[in-house]
Amino acid sequence: MHARDARKRGRPSNERTTRECGNFCEHGPAHAVRRALVLNSYAMPQFVIERQVPGAGKLSESEIRDLSLRSLEVLREMGPRIQWLHSYVTEDKVYCVYLAPDESTVREHAQRVGIPADRVSAVRRLIDPVNFS
């Protein structure tokens, strides 16, 4: 909820719920990523995980949902030290963006879910067109 919307509803502008700006942010993926980076830029690094998943682009909605729910369950078990921001599905790979204290936590999550984490890369900078317009 943005500050102006909070004031209209009679709530302080800094009051947010997890549903509004957590792993399931209703403002869209770009807002969730920017918010996570602002809130966690010093506390928790961001990682991009490359996963080899042959046929990933042909997975059904049901298969994607089942995998996502399994991942979310493990995230709940591991606690707030790791967060899933979003994923990109291509033909034979899935690229996931997570916040975590270190690479070993990301790999532990993958192992517990039973999904590959072929390459885990720490994000050094986030750039987008807004930075240059």
C-alpha beads as a LAMMPS data file, in Angstrom:
LAMMPS data file: protein, C-alpha beads

133 atoms
132 bonds

1 atom types
1 bond types

-500.0 500.0 xlo xhi
-500.0 500.0 ylo yhi
-500.0 500.0 zlo zhi

Masses

1 110.0

Atoms # bond

1 1 1 0.000 0.000 0.000
2 1 1 1.459 3.339 -0.971
3 1 1 1.479 6.202 1.547
4 1 1 -1.334 8.109 -0.149
5 1 1 -3.555 5.004 -0.125
6 1 1 -2.801 4.370 3.548
7 1 1 -3.802 7.923 4.499
8 1 1 -7.108 7.518 2.638
9 1 1 -7.830 4.381 4.652
10 1 1 -6.918 6.063 7.943
11 1 1 -3.753 4.027 8.550
12 1 1 -0.282 5.439 9.108
13 1 1 1.640 5.628 5.836
14 1 1 4.430 3.402 7.165
15 1 1 2.093 0.527 8.092
16 1 1 2.289 -2.367 5.617
17 1 1 1.298 -5.967 5.805
18 1 1 3.303 -8.936 4.544
19 1 1 0.527 -9.601 2.030
20 1 1 0.969 -6.110 0.601
21 1 1 4.762 -6.032 0.289
22 1 1 6.213 -9.424 1.157
23 1 1 6.849 -12.395 -1.127
24 1 1 3.352 -11.795 -2.569
25 1 1 3.514 -8.034 -3.170
26 1 1 0.351 -6.802 -4.894
27 1 1 2.165 -3.853 -6.476
28 1 1 3.954 -6.025 -9.019
29 1 1 7.379 -7.623 -9.321
30 1 1 9.361 -4.427 -9.964
31 1 1 8.019 -2.841 -6.774
32 1 1 8.707 -5.988 -4.771
33 1 1 12.306 -6.156 -5.975
34 1 1 12.991 -2.474 -5.337
35 1 1 11.342 -2.648 -1.905
36 1 1 13.302 -5.766 -0.969
37 1 1 16.564 -4.160 -2.053
38 1 1 15.834 -0.973 -0.119
39 1 1 14.809 -2.847 3.020
40 1 1 17.502 -5.494 2.827
41 1 1 20.358 -3.949 0.855
42 1 1 22.618 -3.899 3.892
43 1 1 21.135 -6.839 5.774
44 1 1 20.765 -9.507 3.111
45 1 1 22.471 -9.964 -0.278
46 1 1 20.544 -10.756 -3.440
47 1 1 21.319 -13.830 -5.543
48 1 1 20.395 -14.981 -9.039
49 1 1 20.063 -18.769 -9.295
50 1 1 20.336 -20.482 -12.671
51 1 1 18.544 -23.822 -12.765
52 1 1 18.801 -26.314 -15.649
53 1 1 15.262 -27.640 -16.039
54 1 1 14.816 -29.354 -19.415
55 1 1 11.382 -28.497 -20.791
56 1 1 10.799 -25.753 -18.203
57 1 1 8.961 -23.614 -20.735
58 1 1 6.476 -26.431 -21.329
59 1 1 5.611 -27.078 -17.680
60 1 1 1.885 -26.859 -17.020
61 1 1 0.386 -24.314 -14.630
62 1 1 -0.293 -27.184 -12.244
63 1 1 3.340 -28.334 -12.330
64 1 1 4.609 -24.767 -11.785
65 1 1 2.134 -24.312 -8.928
66 1 1 3.155 -27.578 -7.223
67 1 1 6.858 -26.726 -7.461
68 1 1 6.248 -23.189 -6.213
69 1 1 4.197 -24.385 -3.251
70 1 1 6.889 -26.917 -2.322
71 1 1 9.510 -24.153 -2.494
72 1 1 7.382 -21.811 -0.363
73 1 1 6.893 -24.513 2.272
74 1 1 10.668 -24.965 2.599
75 1 1 11.089 -21.180 2.751
76 1 1 8.614 -21.063 5.658
77 1 1 10.542 -23.847 7.411
78 1 1 13.853 -22.002 6.928
79 1 1 12.428 -18.761 8.302
80 1 1 12.980 -15.171 7.231
81 1 1 16.681 -15.630 6.483
82 1 1 15.834 -16.464 2.855
83 1 1 13.207 -14.897 0.573
84 1 1 12.101 -15.681 -2.972
85 1 1 11.484 -12.516 -4.985
86 1 1 10.571 -13.899 -8.419
87 1 1 11.615 -16.278 -11.211
88 1 1 11.966 -16.200 -14.986
89 1 1 11.119 -19.362 -16.925
90 1 1 12.804 -19.911 -20.304
91 1 1 12.733 -22.945 -22.576
92 1 1 15.157 -25.110 -20.576
93 1 1 16.153 -22.982 -17.594
94 1 1 14.628 -21.159 -14.645
95 1 1 16.325 -18.050 -13.250
96 1 1 15.299 -17.226 -9.684
97 1 1 16.033 -14.123 -7.635
98 1 1 16.400 -14.585 -3.880
99 1 1 17.515 -12.646 -0.839
100 1 1 19.701 -14.731 1.464
101 1 1 22.613 -14.251 3.838
102 1 1 24.951 -16.374 1.707
103 1 1 25.232 -18.839 -1.163
104 1 1 25.124 -21.880 1.128
105 1 1 21.629 -20.896 2.330
106 1 1 20.435 -20.685 -1.281
107 1 1 21.930 -24.106 -2.024
108 1 1 20.403 -25.591 1.149
109 1 1 16.956 -24.402 0.013
110 1 1 17.434 -25.965 -3.442
111 1 1 18.593 -29.251 -1.926
112 1 1 15.656 -29.401 0.490
113 1 1 13.148 -28.657 -2.306
114 1 1 14.839 -31.096 -4.677
115 1 1 15.527 -28.593 -7.454
116 1 1 18.865 -27.794 -9.104
117 1 1 20.929 -24.709 -8.330
118 1 1 23.491 -25.018 -11.124
119 1 1 24.888 -21.518 -10.747
120 1 1 24.396 -19.142 -7.828
121 1 1 25.619 -15.594 -8.426
122 1 1 25.643 -12.729 -5.935
123 1 1 24.157 -9.522 -7.365
124 1 1 26.633 -6.650 -7.159
125 1 1 24.413 -3.874 -8.579
126 1 1 20.872 -3.358 -9.816
127 1 1 20.508 -1.042 -12.784
128 1 1 17.421 -0.177 -14.788
129 1 1 16.385 2.530 -17.276
130 1 1 15.097 4.751 -14.452
131 1 1 18.711 5.216 -13.347
132 1 1 19.608 6.784 -16.700
133 1 1 16.527 8.719 -17.816

Bonds

1 1 1 2
2 1 2 3
3 1 3 4
4 1 4 5
5 1 5 6
6 1 6 7
7 1 7 8
8 1 8 9
9 1 9 10
10 1 10 11
11 1 11 12
12 1 12 13
13 1 13 14
14 1 14 15
15 1 15 16
16 1 16 17
17 1 17 18
18 1 18 19
19 1 19 20
20 1 20 21
21 1 21 22
22 1 22 23
23 1 23 24
24 1 24 25
25 1 25 26
26 1 26 27
27 1 27 28
28 1 28 29
29 1 29 30
30 1 30 31
31 1 31 32
32 1 32 33
33 1 33 34
34 1 34 35
35 1 35 36
36 1 36 37
37 1 37 38
38 1 38 39
39 1 39 40
40 1 40 41
41 1 41 42
42 1 42 43
43 1 43 44
44 1 44 45
45 1 45 46
46 1 46 47
47 1 47 48
48 1 48 49
49 1 49 50
50 1 50 51
51 1 51 52
52 1 52 53
53 1 53 54
54 1 54 55
55 1 55 56
56 1 56 57
57 1 57 58
58 1 58 59
59 1 59 60
60 1 60 61
61 1 61 62
62 1 62 63
63 1 63 64
64 1 64 65
65 1 65 66
66 1 66 67
67 1 67 68
68 1 68 69
69 1 69 70
70 1 70 71
71 1 71 72
72 1 72 73
73 1 73 74
74 1 74 75
75 1 75 76
76 1 76 77
77 1 77 78
78 1 78 79
79 1 79 80
80 1 80 81
81 1 81 82
82 1 82 83
83 1 83 84
84 1 84 85
85 1 85 86
86 1 86 87
87 1 87 88
88 1 88 89
89 1 89 90
90 1 90 91
91 1 91 92
92 1 92 93
93 1 93 94
94 1 94 95
95 1 95 96
96 1 96 97
97 1 97 98
98 1 98 99
99 1 99 100
100 1 100 101
101 1 101 102
102 1 102 103
103 1 103 104
104 1 104 105
105 1 105 106
106 1 106 107
107 1 107 108
108 1 108 109
109 1 109 110
110 1 110 111
111 1 111 112
112 1 112 113
113 1 113 114
114 1 114 115
115 1 115 116
116 1 116 117
117 1 117 118
118 1 118 119
119 1 119 120
120 1 120 121
121 1 121 122
122 1 122 123
123 1 123 124
124 1 124 125
125 1 125 126
126 1 126 127
127 1 127 128
128 1 128 129
129 1 129 130
130 1 130 131
131 1 131 132
132 1 132 133
